[in-house]
Amino acid sequence: MSNITIGRYQAPGGCAGFSGWIEGADETGQRWITYIDVEGRPAMHFPRREPDGAVIGNPILLQPVPNGA
């Protein structure tokens, strides 16, 4: 099992609608990240990341998008 990191943005109200993140790696070493909404719930997950931390592809939405946007 890999270690995970949980972080929180310092800016009041979070960053771009997110209060923090959970990140880690799967058994193959592929890094992933899940962003947490301002109410503390997982909001979107990116299963793949570049070595520099950039996300790859579209997120997996873990909640409905507000107002159907």
N, C-alpha and C positions, 0 to 999 in steps of 0.2 A: 504494500500500500504506500502511496506517495504522500508527502506532506502537502497541505494546502495552506494558503495565506488568505486571511480575511482583513480587508482594509476599509477605512472610512475616509471620505473626503473631508477636508478641514473647512471648506467654504460653507457658510450658513446656507442651509437648504440643499446642500449637495452640489453636484456638478452635472449640468445638462439633465436634471430630473432624477439623478441617481445619488443615493447617499453613500454607496460603497460598492465593494466587489469581493468576490471569492475567486481565487485562481489556484491552479494546480496543474498536474500532468497525469496522463493516463499511464497504463502499464508499458506502453511503447515509448514513453517520453514525450509524446505530443502534448504541448501546453494548451490549456483552455482557460476561459474566464466567464464568470457569470456576474452580471451587474444587478445590484440591489436597489429597489426603489426607495423613495423617501419614507415609506412606511415600514421598511425593513423586510420586504418580501422579494424573492428572486424575480426579476423582470425579464431579462433576456440572457441567453447563453450563446457564446461563440465557442464551438468545440475545437477550433484550430486557430493557432497564432503563429506569426512569423518569429524568428529568433530575436528580433528587436522588440517584440511585444505587440506589434500591430495585429489586429484581428484579420481573419481571412473569411471572405464570403458573407452571407447574410446571417443574421442572428436567428436563433430558435426562440420565438416569443413564448414566455412562460405565463403570461397574463393577457387578457384581452386588451387591445389598444383602446385608450379612452376615446369616446365619441366616435368610434368606428373609423378613425383617421387612418 
